[in-house]
Amino acid sequence: MSANDPIRDLDSLQINAELVDLETIRHYIEQRAALFQLNPSITYDIQLAVTEIVTNSLVHGYPERRGWIEVQIDRLGQKIYVWIRDRAPEFDPTQHLAPDLSKPLNKRHLGGLGIHLTRQITQKISHRNLPEGGNETTLVFGT
């Protein structure tokens, strides 16, 4: 295993914070979804939401420095929990204002649609600052 290989254990994936690694995250989600026997629409929602949160971390949290992203997925009863951790500067997506969808596209503030979409397809989204610095965003999906 090289220094750039993903770190895997039974239920988490840790990768370097680079956009090229989004494919590795999608593959990890597919593996976990198969293990939990999720239907394809739930798997798609998880992939979409995780991609949105991770992309925000990569683009805004690590614009000029290296870091890591950890994704962990588990099933507890009829719910799927996804934890996304990083060491980027604090960013709480639950505090991000919803976009004004009544305005035409050319009149809207840039950004925020990914977080809005994530809120729409999850049962719950929460955030906490990690004690050692960074963020943990938790997404909850029904099965």
Buried (B, 14 or more C-beta within 10 A) or exposed (E): EEEEEBEBEEBBBBBBBBEEBBEBBBEBBBEBBEEBEBEEEBBBBBBBBBBBBBBBBBEEBBEEEEBBBBBBBBBEEEEBBBBBBBBBEEBEBEEBEEBEEEEEEEEBEEEBBBBBBBBEBBEEBBBEEEEEEBBBBBBBBEE
